[in-house]
């Protein structure tokens, strides 16, 4: 009997796993003895937090990077054909969503391996749910350019696309550059464009607010330094 590749979400920040991962998913994750992970260190921290059936040092963790070739991934997945279950985890949130784990899932499908996604936190969906922006049409862009001029230019281009297609734009930033991103959003976007800032979702520091750019400019800037933050905005129809 063939095994299964389990897609197991991990936490978005410091919070008890009971808060963001269902009991069945925690039990399954703790029973596996082989994982494919974006970061072995954070994968071990996740497993230590939820508890495992065997000592952590006996659990195999294959480290995935964007440079990992398909042949290596196929070798990692080979035991599944012999009935072994394997877990796939991201560094934060849902594996294979804005995450290199998608290459593992694609390989599993090519090999005819059963893939099972488990319920857990996704900052993209949680932020969209809480934003009050359009949840029917949206696009996640990952990171904007680091250069301030190019960043402003790209944000404006996404804003124009948002206005034409009534599509919510989502992006993230390296936590220590959050303040710079927020400042650029306020300077580059139109006053009537609505911006949502979703900080530290699922943790005790969770904070979500949506205002127009003009309204944001009347307030003190939120504290975003070194905290994972999702930015979402929607421009009025063109």
Phi, psi and omega in degrees: 000133180286151177271200186222144169267115182263127179262107191246117178291150174241172186292156177267351182179185182290108177196151180298137183299334178299339183281334187228358180225123181301155183301318181297321179291320178297317181296316179296314181299322181286346182268345184281148179246004177219135180226152166246126188223148175292328182215115184297323182296312180289331176295318178294322178297319177297314181294323177296323182292319183273340182089139183233154181289335180232162180303144182304322183293347178265358180266127180277129177234112175273129182268122182262138173225166178300342181267355179295127184277163185297325179300318179295318179297320179296324176296318179297325183276347184307318181299341180296326179293342179262009176102000181277137174271142180231144178257147175238126179229149174268178175285332176200139177079210186273130177292147176076002175250112187052048192204143181295348178299344178302329179293326178291317179296319178298318179295321179298318178295320178297329181272001180074025181272138178291132180245130180234116176275137178253150182287136178184185188285137170232116182299327181297311182286320179297317178296319179295318178302318187273352188281329188078008178269182185292117179263002178271324182231117181206159180220132176258125186255353185075236183259142171276166179302149180284322180299128185305317180294314179293325179297313180298319180298317181291319179299320178294320179296317177295325178296318178297319177295320179300317181294319182291322188248004184048056186240126177290134180256131181237139177206162177234171178215154172303129189310324182284352176253010182302317183297320178294321178296315179301316180297320180292320177302317181291327182274333187267329187269160179293154181297331183265002174286134180270132181240130174251135174244119182242107187251136171049051182300142179073002180252176178293341179265012181303136182206122182227126178219144176232124176218165170290160178302319179300321179289321178300322183294342180272356186244164172292143179296139179291157177279109185238356187299128175061023176241130180302128187222139175250134177250134180225139175212154182220122180271151175300153180302140180290000000 
